[in-house]
């Protein structure tokens, strides 16, 4: 599949306590659990966003990955409706669903309840970056690169959006894996042609 | 009121706020501490979990949760009823 009319302008992969942006390691921290690692990520790349601490781990992971993804990539040339967010994972919000279920036996936690949907991470990203474009969250067995690439390409081709944050944001208990890509019609940043092959190469 | 501030910080996961950052009469919502509607629900849970108090009339919420002082006064008044 070749789509030379759009570009991957930025990428961020987070796994094994390592953050890779555009193919280069930008943060590596051994021996820390996911919550502490995400706090380090927040301190390093963001800070001053108190809502972060209230998010569940899935939202923190996607939100923090987007902070890295959009660092030095201003989006102010786009209208809010121009940028979409298309994400996927395999565990949905099960980690938080389970934690919420534990609270139901006594007093159900409102703060946990609001994160018992996987697409809340899209909401957190959209609030942070003032995005109002098309969005979707898919549940698939594994990161279906062809599917995500095709879906985003269709949104771009039909003019629904001019840019898109897309990829994979998976978290369940201690396991996690995030791979986000900024796709734009105009070339800048890493300026890699937007193809499934390019996405796969950056993911592996 | 210091204990109540600590409970609020813990319940609402306000990790970048210290008890001394919260003024006794500072509004908790909107222009004050900036809490939202989910935080309001968590404050109701806090009253139940830490103080065994259920708010009988939801319309009293805005007055009860206006500030740390109004919360503390409400807790004191409710506990004196059962003492």
Interface residues (C-beta under 8 A of the other chain):
Chain A: X50 X53 X54 X106 X107 X109 X110 X111 X114
Chain B: X12 X13 X14 X15 X16 X17 X34 X38 X39 X41 X42 X45 X48 X49
